[in-house]
Amino acid sequence: MKYTILTLFPEICDAYFASSIMAKAIARGIIEYRAINIRDYALDKHKSCDDAPYGGGPGMLMLPEPLGRALEAAGALNRVINPLLKSEKTSPRVIYLSPSGRPFDQALAKELSLENELIMLCGRYEGIDERIIEAYVDDEISVGDYVLSSGELAALILSDATFRLIEEVITPASLAEESFNQGLLEYPQYTRPEIYATLRVPEILLSGHHEKIKRWRLEKRIEKTLSIRPDLIKNGIHTFNDEILKIIEEKAEKAARGRDERDKGN
């Protein structure tokens, strides 16, 4: 996988790709990274990359000319100039990070992790000229229902969520029971000491009984998902296996009994 990020502030992204697991993956040749400074493709003496929007309004908009030149330097193709390319996969997948884009989730992270290269365009100010989206962008993606000052943080979120899914970056066992795998959140984890500030590690985890531990962890995943993200349960109800469905039913019945008892007490 190759990550190419187009930005006005490459140093923001450089620091991340030079650290931790990402740096190790680059050193091992599993992934590649380059940042392209959009200002390098502005031709005036001030390296201008923004101007006021047509029609008025607050803020500034990123100019199409330097953006287009930077994208083409990255390997993106202009599908307006070359309309036959609209139906062909002849260039890397180009992503514009935008709060107006489709929501980013684990399923999309898995999809993007299968690409050979991602070109990510980081906006600033009030965004970018719409013609750049029409000509070059394959996907507009939002990392959440909130607005950031720039696209760099969003690009790093997308990079982090995808690179770790690439084969050999992280062991498959570490990914198997993470949040969102099987449509459930992750179970609680504990390490030494056994007692911390009067709080004990659950006895089941000290038992050495692997089947019981496996069952306990699954139950905790379901309990947490029911409590915090019931929407995941609703969305996954037709894909869960029989064991998960049975535990969900048991938890629902237990919750119903608890409500009945509280109602009787009132």
Secondary structure, DSSP 8 states (H G I E B T S, - for coil): -EEEEEES-HHHHHHHHTSHHHHHHHHTTS-EEEEEEGGGG--STT---EE--TT--SS-EE-HHHHHHHHHHHT---TTTSGGGGG---S-EEEEEEEEEEE--HHHHHHHHTSSEEEEEE--TT-B-HHHHHHH-SEEEESSSS--S-SHHHHHHHHHHHHTTSTTTS-HHHHHTSTTGGG--------S-SEETTEE--GGGGS--HHHHHHHHHHHHHHHHHHH-HHHHHHHTTTS-HHHHHHHHHHHHHHHHHHHHHHHH-
